[in-house]
Amino acid sequence: MDYDTLLSGCCEVARELLRHGAEIQRAEDTMRRLLAAYGLEGEVFAIPNCVWASAREPDGRVCTVMRRVPPSTLNIEGIERFNDLSRRLCAAPPDDPGELLAQCRREAALLRRYPMHLRVAGYFVGAFFFALFFGGGWAEAWCAGLAGLACGAVLSYLERAGANAFLSTLASAFVLGAVSFTLRAFGAPISLEVTLAGGIMVLVPGLVFTNFMSNLLTGDMVSGLATFARALLSAAAIALGAGAAMALFRGLWPVQAGGSTAAYPPAVSCLLAFVACLGFCLPVNAQGVGAALCALGGALGWAVYLLFSGLGANIFLANLLAAVAVSAWSEAMARRRRCPATSYLVVGIFPLVPGLTVYQAMDYGLRGHTELFWNTFFRTFGIAGCLALGLLLVSASLQLWRRTRRG
């Protein structure tokens, strides 16, 4: 057997999973299972930008392969396809290890993708309904949608041009803020807080914020710190871009407060969460009926949050219980449809992600309200920690249950 080719194929499958946004544990487990399918007990290791696999040949020589992972862009269709490919390969490993690489290339060529105009339209839909979700009216929703549309167009263009994630997010956030302030300066009767918060939601890397907490809680320090750095850079890019627009346009055009917020009934609020998540499915390339099921998880999580908030739970406990509900839904759908739970988590967790507090912390910082800034900052990361803990409780419980059954 050609061990170099076998290890290269294993690394290629894991590499494709990571480049489409899969979690570190899935990439390592995939490599481990593929090696086991060929009767090997190799060593595997993965971090966000690199995968590594090693195995000992019968003659004692150690063969090692390492592959660099390009910057990842969340693509749910890609995660599901390559996860399904790994299942098929483990169930029936090809006699020729070179077939692993060939099947990876074929799977990549078969990936379904939404056209660019639909992906950009998804930013409009997401920002539009998240503005309503945060209590805005139709004026805030339309302005947030237009700002989200411009933001999505810039982000998509820069990603296709090969710009790094930090600069792409920074430029997109600046455009988002510039459009929102320009519309308000020309007389649009909107609440800037709601408009900007609705638009910022399409940029907030929800799964990154919860993944780094999950990695740290499970003891995966290297991946956790790497993902933490990515989360901080994303948050910094959003804050710098939108903050620069706020500072510039407030100086050029003094903007008076305007607009108002509304309190929607719980059923309407959950419906808004569903449609906002459905719009977000377009940029992350969630295809078919899976997109609706992902969005339904978002509505479910928000319903649980509202239920326990109404019963007197504080914001942290309510978010923890809502995350448990989203995670349980995701695991149930994953087993029903035989695809990764990540596909449902990444969209379903979105209404719970503290996008509004990200905006508030940024605004307090720019205004010089240091105490309010730090309070909001720690509140944001406290919510992210509760979300990560809720997701972890479900996944850890399921793993323990499976081990108990096997034992």
Buried (B, 14 or more C-beta within 10 A) or exposed (E): EEBBBBBBBBBBBBBBBBBBBBBBBBBBBBBBBBBEBBEBEBBBBBBBBBBBBBBBEEEEEEBEBEBEBEEBBBBBBBBBBBBBBBBEBBEEBBEEBEBBBEBBEEBBEEBEEBEEEEBBBBBBBBBBBBBBBBBBBEBBBBBBBBBBBBBBBBBBBBBEEEBEBBEBBBBBBBBBBBBBBBBBBEEBEBBBBBBBBBBBBBBBBBBBBBBBBBBBBBEBEEBBBBBBEBBEBBBBBBBBBBBBBBEBBBEEEEBEEBBBEEEBEBEEBBBBBBBBBBBBBBBBBBBEEBBBBBBBBBBBBBBBBBBBBEEEBEBBBBBBBBBBBBBBBBBBBBEEBEBBBBBBBBBBBBBBBBBBBBBBBBBBBBEEBEEBBEBBBEBBBBBBBBBBBBBBBBBEBBEEEEEEEEE
